[in-house]
Amino acid sequence: MKTRIKELRLEKNLTQQSLAKYLGINQAAVSKLENETITPDAMLLIRLSRFFHVSTDYLLYLSEQRLSADSLLADNLHLLKKYQHLISLYQRMSPKQQLACYTFVRSILDGDAASESQVS
């Protein structure tokens, strides 16, 4: 079974020994995993996925999408907090301030659209 273990390990500048220590296996097992002599079991795949912050499908060449569901969720939660903060600021504005804010943001977006059409 082909995996991306070696590629991901080298990206992090790790030795087989240091990866083995984290995974709780020996260096020879990491070598065999990288050389496709042995197949990782489900629990080892999960540990590898968490360690490298990639999906198990990415590890196994079943997907080109690197991010795991956990990291996608973390990114979305970060954005959600940012949006909640912006909404709370907007809600504290008077109706007149909200209109001015909306008009300002629209002008920025309309300006970007005009700039993009000039570049094309």
ZIBEL-V608821 format. One record per residue. N is the residue number from 1. OMEGA is omega in whole degrees, 0 to 359 (NA if undefined). NEAR is the number of other ideal C-beta (glycine too) atoms within 10 Angstrom. Layout:
n=N omega=OMEGA near=NEAR
n=N omega=OMEGA near=NEAR
//
This chain:
n=1 omega=182 near=11
n=2 omega=178 near=8
n=3 omega=178 near=19
n=4 omega=186 near=17
n=5 omega=182 near=23
n=6 omega=179 near=16
n=7 omega=181 near=11
n=8 omega=179 near=20
n=9 omega=181 near=20
n=10 omega=176 near=11
n=11 omega=181 near=10
n=12 omega=181 near=10
n=13 omega=179 near=7
n=14 omega=172 near=17
n=15 omega=174 near=12
n=16 omega=181 near=18
n=17 omega=181 near=11
n=18 omega=176 near=14
n=19 omega=179 near=23
n=20 omega=180 near=18
n=21 omega=179 near=14
n=22 omega=184 near=12
n=23 omega=182 near=17
n=24 omega=177 near=9
n=25 omega=180 near=16
n=26 omega=182 near=13
n=27 omega=180 near=14
n=28 omega=179 near=12
n=29 omega=177 near=18
n=30 omega=178 near=23
n=31 omega=179 near=15
n=32 omega=177 near=15
n=33 omega=181 near=24
n=34 omega=180 near=18
n=35 omega=177 near=10
n=36 omega=176 near=12
n=37 omega=175 near=10
n=38 omega=180 near=14
n=39 omega=179 near=12
n=40 omega=175 near=21
n=41 omega=185 near=9
n=42 omega=181 near=8
n=43 omega=178 near=8
n=44 omega=177 near=17
n=45 omega=180 near=18
n=46 omega=178 near=14
n=47 omega=178 near=16
n=48 omega=180 near=23
n=49 omega=179 near=20
n=50 omega=181 near=13
n=51 omega=183 near=15
n=52 omega=181 near=21
n=53 omega=176 near=14
n=54 omega=177 near=19
n=55 omega=176 near=19
n=56 omega=177 near=18
n=57 omega=178 near=15
n=58 omega=178 near=20
n=59 omega=186 near=24
n=60 omega=181 near=18
n=61 omega=177 near=11
n=62 omega=181 near=10
n=63 omega=174 near=13
n=64 omega=179 near=7
n=65 omega=185 near=11
n=66 omega=190 near=15
n=67 omega=175 near=15
n=68 omega=178 near=20
n=69 omega=180 near=10
n=70 omega=182 near=12
n=71 omega=175 near=14
n=72 omega=178 near=12
n=73 omega=179 near=11
n=74 omega=178 near=13
n=75 omega=181 near=11
n=76 omega=178 near=10
n=77 omega=177 near=10
n=78 omega=179 near=10
n=79 omega=179 near=10
n=80 omega=178 near=10
n=81 omega=179 near=10
n=82 omega=180 near=10
n=83 omega=178 near=10
n=84 omega=179 near=10
n=85 omega=179 near=10
n=86 omega=179 near=10
n=87 omega=180 near=10
n=88 omega=176 near=9
n=89 omega=180 near=10
n=90 omega=182 near=12
n=91 omega=179 near=8
n=92 omega=180 near=9
n=93 omega=173 near=13
n=94 omega=177 near=8
n=95 omega=179 near=7
n=96 omega=178 near=8
n=97 omega=178 near=11
n=98 omega=179 near=13
n=99 omega=179 near=11
n=100 omega=179 near=12
n=101 omega=180 near=13
n=102 omega=180 near=12
n=103 omega=179 near=10
n=104 omega=181 near=10
n=105 omega=178 near=10
n=106 omega=181 near=10
n=107 omega=177 near=10
n=108 omega=181 near=10
n=109 omega=178 near=10
n=110 omega=177 near=10
n=111 omega=177 near=10
n=112 omega=180 near=10
n=113 omega=178 near=10
n=114 omega=179 near=10
n=115 omega=180 near=10
n=116 omega=180 near=9
n=117 omega=178 near=8
n=118 omega=180 near=7
n=119 omega=183 near=6
n=120 omega=NA near=5
//
